[in-house]
Amino acid sequence: MTTLEVQFVGSGGQGIVFLGFILSRAAVIYEGKDATNIQSYGSRMRGGSTISDIIISDEDVICPVVSEPDILVALADESLEEFAASLKEGALLLIDESVKFFPKNNFKVFRIPAAKIAESDFKSRTPANMIMLGALIGITDLVSEEAILNSLLDVMEELDLREKVKERNIQALIKGIKLGRALTKD
């Protein structure tokens, strides 16, 4: 890897900004890479498009703007429709299985049942974001499992989250990593 542009997109309230922060922190603190993370929020608090752009590089990142993502992780239809056109040819696209929109380009696509797993295993859709992040790591090895777990632990500690929430996020991330690994063996 020299430089990779990653974009998380979804609706407000899906934890998109949280994912970008965890991934960029893992790359910098635990992998010794250079990384940037820029977020953008839609006009609505919940339901508007939310974007988290991350650039991870072995070299200094000169421009922090993601222009043609190598990887797009989408948790909502509206956001995928809005941002799929900017993807590089042959890019990696991870889509939650509940997303109905499907771009018709030359992408390597993984449909991840994150919301379905979150509901069945955790009785809430909230951990779907962690499952998607885990699947990304399991599929790409963008950062090591240890780096992403340590980054998640650090961030949750700083946010002073309840122990129950911390444990759920850790379990969801690990479940996603295992799912991603299984999908690459097929």
Order of alpha helices (4+ residues) and beta strands (2+ residues): beta-alpha-beta-beta-beta-alpha-beta-beta-alpha-alpha-alpha-alpha
